[in-house]
Amino acid sequence: MKEIKLKGLNETIYFDQCKNGLPVYLWVREKGMGYYATLSVKYGSIDTEFKVGNKNYQVPNGVAHFLEHLKFNESDGSNASDFYQKNGSDVNAFTTFNYTSYEVYGTEQLKENVNHLLDFVMTPYFTKKMVQNEKNIIVEENKMDLDNPGNQLYYGTFQNVFKFDKHRNFITGMEEDILATTLEDIELVFDTFYHPKNMFLVITGNFNPYEVITFIKENQDAKEIKPFKKPKTKEIKEPFKVVEVYEEKKANVEIPKLRIAVKMLRKSFKERDDYKLRFLLALILNTNFGATSDLYEDLLNKDLIVSLGAERAIIGEYVFLFLNVVSKYPDEVLPILKKALKNLSITEKELTRKLHSSIANMVLSYDDMTEINTTIQEQIMNYGKIIDNKKDICESITLDDAKQVLKDISLKEMAVVVLKNNVKSSD
C-alpha cells in the first residue's frame, strides 16, 4: 500500500489498487469515532453519448440519475437502505454532471457495511417492472426540482451560457427523458461504465487502513468482473459566445434572486495548472465579494442585498466566474456588481491575509472526515490524482501571480438571470 504524504500538513492518504483495477483511498482520523465511505463511478449526467470500439451509443438525459435510484434494489426483494438501517448506519447517493457516488456513514460494522456497499453497487439487478415503477417516482422528483427557485437560477444560467454543452440539461433529465428510459438503456450504461477500473472507493475516519484494504481486496477478488469496455464519451464543441445575455423570469421567490456568469476561454489563462488557477480565482473572488469585503459590507449596510456569494469553475475549454445574489433591488444591484467585476483588484496585504486564512482552513479541514472524503473525490475527478502539495502551492503564490490572473480575466461574454416574484409588489 502506497502512502501519499501531504506536504506540510502532517497527513497521509493510503492508496492501493485491487487486482480488478478498483482504486482505494484511505484517510485515517485517529481522534473521534465513525467513518464515511464513498464508492464513486466516473459516469455523470452529461455522459449520454459515447462510443465503444467503433459503435456509437446514445441514451436519454437523466440515465445516470435513474440508474442511481435503481441500484438500491437488491435481488432478494429488499432495498440497500433496509440493510443499513438495521445496522444503525446511513446510506445515500448523489449524481453530478460528471460522476455518481454512493455513500455510507457509520460508527460500527465498517467491514460489513463497506462490503455491502461494494456488493449492491457492483452487482447488476434490473427488471422492466423495476424500471417502470421508478419512472413515476423520478418524474415527481423532477417536478419538484423544476419548481425549485435555486435550480431555476442554476440551470437557467447554464442554459444561457451554453448552446450545446450538456451542463445545460437537468441532471435528472426532463419528464420525457425519464419516461423514454428503458431497461436496455440502464443495462447498457451499467455494463459499460460500472466497472472497477472506472470507479474509486474513498474511506475516511477512525480505522486501521491495513485491515480495511485486506477485506476490500478479498471482496473484490471474489467477484467475477468482465473486461472493461473502455468507453469514450463524446466531446461537445461549445462556441465561446453566450446564448442569452440577460433573462428575467417569474418564480416562487419572496425576494428576487440574481446570478451573473462570466464565460472565459481556458487558454486565455496561459499554461497555469488548473489547481493553482482555481485557487487564485477563489482568492480574488473572496477578496472582492466575500463576507469581509468592502463591497459586501457596503451593500449589506445599505440594505441592497440579503446575501452575496461568488464561485468559480472550469468546464471543458471554459473558465467561469459566478456571482449569486439575493436582493430586493436586483435592478439597482446589477450595475454595481458589473462595475465591481470590471474593477477587480487585490493588494499585497489582502493576498497575505487570504493566504493565511486559506492555510488555516486547510489545516482545520482535517478535523472533518466528510470534508476530506469530498476533497479526495473532487481531486480525483478534477485532476485524476491527489494534490499532495496544496500547502506548498498556497505558500508559493505571489502578488504577481494574482495580478496576472486579474489581467487575463475578460468580461466579454457575460450572462445574467434574474428571478422575480410571481406576485406584484404592493409597495
C-alpha positions in Angstrom: 0.0 0.0 0.0 1.3 3.4 -1.0 1.4 6.3 1.4 0.7 9.7 -0.1 2.2 12.2 2.3 0.5 15.6 2.2 3.4 18.0 2.4 3.3 20.5 5.3 0.1 19.1 6.7 1.4 16.1 8.6 -1.4 14.0 7.0 -1.2 10.7 5.0 -3.6 9.2 2.4 -3.2 5.5 1.9 -3.6 4.3 -1.6 -3.9 0.8 -3.1 -5.4 -0.8 -6.1 -7.3 -4.1 -6.3 -6.4 -6.7 -8.9 -9.5 -5.9 -10.9 -8.5 -2.2 -11.1 -10.5 -0.6 -8.3 -8.5 2.3 -6.7 -8.9 2.7 -3.0 -8.1 5.8 -1.0 -8.0 5.7 2.8 -7.5 8.6 5.2 -7.3 7.9 9.0 -8.6 10.3 11.6 -7.3 8.9 14.9 -9.5 11.1 17.1 -13.2 10.7 17.2 -15.4 7.9 16.0 -17.1 6.8 12.9 -16.3 6.6 9.2 -17.6 7.9 5.8 -17.3 5.6 2.8 -18.0 6.6 -0.8 -17.9 4.4 -3.9 -17.9 6.6 -7.0 -18.5 5.9 -10.6 -17.0 8.1 -13.3 -20.3 8.5 -15.0 -22.5 11.5 -14.7 -25.5 13.2 -16.3 -23.5 14.7 -19.2 -22.3 11.3 -20.5 -25.3 10.4 -22.7 -23.3 9.9 -25.9 -20.4 7.5 -26.0 -18.5 5.1 -28.2 -17.4 1.6 -27.5 -15.0 0.3 -30.2 -16.4 1.5 -33.4 -20.0 1.6 -32.2 -21.8 4.8 -31.1 -24.5 4.8 -28.4 -26.9 7.5 -27.1 -29.1 7.2 -24.0 -31.7 9.7 -22.7 -30.8 12.6 -20.5 -31.0 11.6 -16.8 -30.0 8.0 -17.2 -27.1 8.4 -14.6 -29.6 9.6 -12.0 -32.2 6.9 -13.0 -29.5 4.2 -12.5 -28.5 5.6 -9.2 -32.1 5.2 -8.0 -32.4 1.6 -9.3 -29.1 0.5 -7.7 -30.6 0.3 -4.2 -32.9 -2.6 -5.3 -31.5 -6.0 -4.4 -32.2 -9.4 -5.9 -33.9 -10.7 -2.7 -36.6 -8.1 -2.9 -35.0 -5.9 -0.3 -33.5 -2.4 -0.5 -30.0 -1.5 0.4 -31.4 1.2 2.8 -33.1 -1.6 4.8 -29.7 -3.3 5.3 -28.0 -0.1 6.6 -31.0 0.9 8.8 -30.7 -2.5 10.6 -27.1 -1.8 11.2 -27.7 1.7 12.6 -26.0 3.3 9.6 -27.0 5.7 6.9 -26.7 5.1 3.1 -27.4 7.6 0.3 -26.3 8.5 -3.2 -26.0 11.5 -5.5 -25.4 12.2 -9.1 -23.5 15.1 -10.5 -22.7 16.2 -14.1 -19.5 14.2 -14.0 -19.9 11.3 -11.6 -22.2 9.2 -9.4 -21.4 8.5 -5.7 -22.9 6.0 -3.2 -22.1 6.9 0.4 -22.3 5.2 3.8 -22.0 6.8 7.2 -21.5 4.6 10.3 -19.8 4.2 13.7 -19.6 0.4 13.8 -19.6 -2.6 11.5 -17.2 -1.0 9.0 -16.3 -4.2 7.3 -19.9 -5.4 6.9 -21.1 -2.0 5.7 -18.3 -1.4 3.2 -18.6 -5.0 1.8 -22.3 -4.5 1.3 -21.7 -1.1 -0.4 -19.3 -2.8 -2.9 -21.8 -5.7 -3.4 -25.0 -3.8 -4.0 -23.4 -1.1 -6.3 -21.3 -3.5 -8.3 -24.0 -6.3 -8.7 -26.4 -5.8 -11.7 -30.0 -6.4 -10.9 -32.6 -4.7 -13.1 -36.0 -5.6 -14.4 -38.5 -4.0 -16.7 -41.0 -3.7 -13.8 -38.4 -2.1 -11.6 -37.7 0.5 -14.3 -41.3 1.2 -15.0 -42.1 1.6 -11.3 -39.3 4.0 -10.7 -40.4 6.4 -13.5 -43.3 7.9 -11.6 -41.0 8.5 -8.5 -38.3 10.2 -10.6 -40.9 12.3 -12.5 -42.3 13.6 -9.3 -38.8 14.4 -8.0 -38.1 16.2 -11.3 -41.2 18.3 -10.9 -40.1 19.4 -7.5 -36.6 20.2 -8.9 -38.2 22.3 -11.7 -40.2 24.3 -9.2 -37.2 25.0 -7.0 -36.0 28.6 -7.5 -32.4 27.7 -6.8 -32.5 25.1 -9.6 -34.2 27.6 -11.9 -31.5 30.1 -11.4 -28.6 27.5 -11.6 -29.8 25.7 -14.7 -31.1 28.9 -16.2 -27.6 30.3 -16.1 -26.1 27.2 -17.7 -28.8 27.3 -20.5 -27.8 30.9 -21.2 -24.1 30.4 -21.3 -24.1 27.0 -23.1 -25.5 26.3 -26.5 -24.6 22.7 -26.9 -22.7 21.6 -23.7 -24.8 19.1 -21.7 -24.3 21.0 -18.4 -27.4 22.9 -19.7 -29.5 19.9 -19.1 -31.1 18.9 -15.7 -29.2 16.1 -14.0 -32.5 14.2 -13.6 -33.4 14.8 -17.2 -36.9 16.1 -18.1 -40.1 14.2 -17.9 -39.9 13.0 -21.5 -36.4 11.7 -20.9 -37.4 9.8 -17.8 -40.4 8.2 -19.5 -38.3 7.3 -22.5 -35.7 5.4 -20.4 -35.7 1.7 -21.0 -34.3 -1.4 -19.2 -31.9 -1.7 -22.2 -30.6 1.9 -21.5 -29.9 1.0 -17.9 -28.2 -2.2 -18.6 -26.1 -0.6 -21.3 -24.8 2.1 -19.0 -24.2 -0.3 -16.1 -22.3 -2.8 -18.3 -20.2 0.0 -19.9 -19.4 2.3 -17.0 -19.9 0.4 -13.7 -16.5 -1.3 -13.8 -13.8 -1.3 -11.1 -11.4 0.5 -13.5 -14.0 3.3 -13.9 -14.8 3.6 -10.1 -12.9 4.5 -6.9 -13.5 3.9 -3.2 -12.7 6.5 -0.6 -13.0 5.8 3.2 -12.2 8.4 5.8 -12.5 8.1 9.6 -11.1 6.1 12.5 -9.9 2.6 11.4 -6.9 0.5 10.7 -6.1 1.0 7.0 -4.2 -2.3 6.6 -7.2 -4.2 8.0 -9.6 -2.3 5.7 -7.6 -2.8 2.5 -7.3 -6.5 3.3 -11.1 -7.1 3.4 -11.7 -4.8 0.4 -9.3 -6.9 -1.7 -10.9 -10.1 -0.5 -14.3 -8.7 -1.5 -13.1 -7.7 -5.0 -11.1 -10.9 -5.6 -14.3 -12.9 -5.1 -16.1 -11.1 -7.9 -16.2 -12.1 -11.5 -15.5 -9.0 -13.5 -15.9 -8.7 -17.2 -13.2 -6.8 -19.2 -13.5 -3.1 -19.2 -15.1 -1.8 -22.4 -13.1 1.5 -22.3 -15.9 3.8 -23.5 -15.1 7.2 -24.9 -17.6 9.9 -24.2 -18.4 12.3 -27.0 -16.7 15.7 -26.8 -19.1 18.6 -27.4 -17.7 21.6 -29.3 -19.1 24.6 -27.5 -19.0 28.2 -29.0 -17.5 31.0 -27.0 -20.4 33.3 -27.3 -23.1 33.1 -24.6 -26.7 32.2 -25.8 -28.6 34.9 -23.8 -27.1 38.0 -22.3 -30.0 38.8 -19.9 -33.1 36.9 -18.9 -35.7 37.8 -16.4 -38.0 35.0 -15.0 -41.0 34.9 -12.7 -40.6 32.4 -9.9 -41.9 31.5 -6.5 -39.5 33.7 -4.6 -40.2 36.1 -1.7 -37.1 38.1 -2.5 -35.6 38.3 -6.0 -32.5 36.2 -6.9 -29.8 37.1 -9.3 -27.0 35.1 -10.9 -24.2 36.5 -13.1 -22.0 34.2 -15.1 -18.7 35.3 -16.8 -17.5 32.9 -19.5 -13.8 32.9 -20.5 -11.6 30.8 -22.6 -9.4 28.4 -20.5 -6.4 29.1 -22.9 -6.6 32.8 -22.0 -5.0 31.9 -18.7 -1.9 30.5 -20.3 -0.3 27.3 -19.1 -1.1 27.8 -15.4 -2.3 24.4 -13.9 -5.9 24.0 -13.1 -5.5 23.7 -9.3 -3.5 26.9 -9.0 -5.9 28.7 -11.3 -8.9 27.6 -9.3 -7.1 28.7 -6.1 -6.2 32.1 -7.4 -9.7 32.8 -8.8 -11.2 31.8 -5.4 -8.8 34.2 -3.6 -9.7 37.1 -6.0 -13.4 36.5 -5.7 -13.3 36.2 -2.0 -11.3 39.4 -1.7 -13.8 41.4 -3.8 -17.1 39.8 -3.0 -16.6 37.8 0.2 -18.2 38.5 3.6 -15.3 40.6 4.7 -15.0 42.6 1.5 -15.8 46.4 1.5 -18.4 45.9 -1.3 -20.3 43.2 0.7 -20.4 45.3 3.8 -21.5 48.4 1.9 -24.3 46.6 0.0 -25.4 45.0 3.2 -25.4 48.2 5.2 -27.4 49.9 2.5 -29.9 47.0 2.6 -29.3 46.4 -1.1 -28.6 42.7 -0.6 -29.6 39.9 1.7 -26.7 37.7 0.6 -23.9 37.7 -1.9 -21.7 34.7 -2.9 -19.1 34.0 -5.6 -17.7 30.9 -7.1 -15.5 29.7 -10.0 -15.5 26.7 -12.2 -13.5 25.1 -15.1 -15.8 23.3 -17.5 -14.2 21.9 -20.6 -12.5 24.7 -22.6 -14.0 27.4 -20.4 -13.4 29.1 -17.1 -16.4 30.6 -15.3 -17.0 33.2 -12.6 -20.4 33.2 -10.9 -22.0 35.8 -8.6 -25.1 34.7 -6.6 -27.2 37.4 -5.1 -30.4 37.6 -3.1 -31.7 41.2 -3.3 -34.9 43.2 -3.0 -33.4 45.5 -5.6 -31.8 43.4 -8.3 -32.1 46.2 -11.0 -30.1 48.5 -8.7 -27.5 45.9 -7.6 -26.8 44.5 -11.1 -24.8 47.6 -12.4 -22.9 47.8 -9.1 -21.8 44.2 -9.4 -20.9 44.6 -13.1 -18.8 47.6 -12.2 -17.1 45.6 -9.4 -16.3 42.9 -11.9 -14.6 45.4 -14.2 -12.5 46.7 -11.3 -11.3 43.5 -9.6 -8.2 44.0 -7.5 -6.1 42.6 -4.7 -3.3 44.1 -2.7 -0.3 42.5 -1.1 -1.9 42.9 2.3 -5.2 41.3 1.2 -3.4 38.5 -0.5 -1.3 37.7 2.6 -4.4 37.7 4.8 -6.3 35.5 2.4 -3.4 33.0 2.1 -3.0 32.8 5.8 -6.8 32.2 6.2 -6.7 29.5 3.4 -3.8 27.6 5.1 -5.6 27.7 8.4 -8.8 26.4 6.8 -6.8 23.7 5.0 -5.4 22.5 8.4 -8.7 22.7 10.2 -10.5 20.7 7.4 -8.7 17.6 8.6 -10.9 17.6 11.6 -13.8 16.7 9.3 -13.9 13.2 7.7 -16.7 14.2 5.4 -15.0 17.2 4.1 -11.7 15.3 3.5 -13.6 12.5 1.7 -15.3 15.1 -0.5 -12.0 16.8 -1.2 -10.4 13.5 -2.3 -13.4 12.8 -4.6 -13.2 16.2 -6.2 -9.4 16.0 -6.7 -9.7 12.6 -8.4 -12.4 13.8 -10.7 -10.8 17.2 -11.4 -7.1 16.3 -11.6 -7.0 12.4 -11.7 -4.8 12.4 -8.6 -4.4 13.6 -5.1 -2.8 17.0 -4.8 -0.1 16.3 -2.2 1.4 19.8 -2.1 -1.6 22.1 -1.6 0.1 23.9 1.2 3.3 24.5 -0.8 1.2 25.8 -3.7 -0.6 28.2 -1.4 2.6 29.4 0.2 4.3 29.9 -3.2 1.6 32.3 -4.6 2.7 35.9 -5.1 1.0 39.1 -5.9 2.4 38.9 -9.4 0.5 35.6 -9.8 -2.7 37.2 -8.7 -2.2 40.2 -10.9 -1.5 38.0 -14.0 -4.8 36.2 -13.4 -6.6 39.6 -13.0 -5.1 40.7 -16.3 -6.3 37.5 -18.0 -9.9 37.9 -16.8 -12.2 39.0 -19.6 -15.8 40.2 -19.2 -16.6 40.0 -22.9 -19.1 37.1 -22.6 -21.4 37.5 -19.6 -24.9 36.2 -18.9 -27.4 37.3 -16.2 -30.5 35.6 -14.9 -32.9 37.3 -12.6 -35.8 35.6 -10.7 -38.6 37.9 -9.6 -41.7 37.2 -7.6 -44.8 36.0 -9.4 -46.9 38.4 -7.3 -46.8 42.1 -8.0 -45.4 44.0 -5.0 -47.9 46.2 -3.1 -45.1 48.7 -2.2 
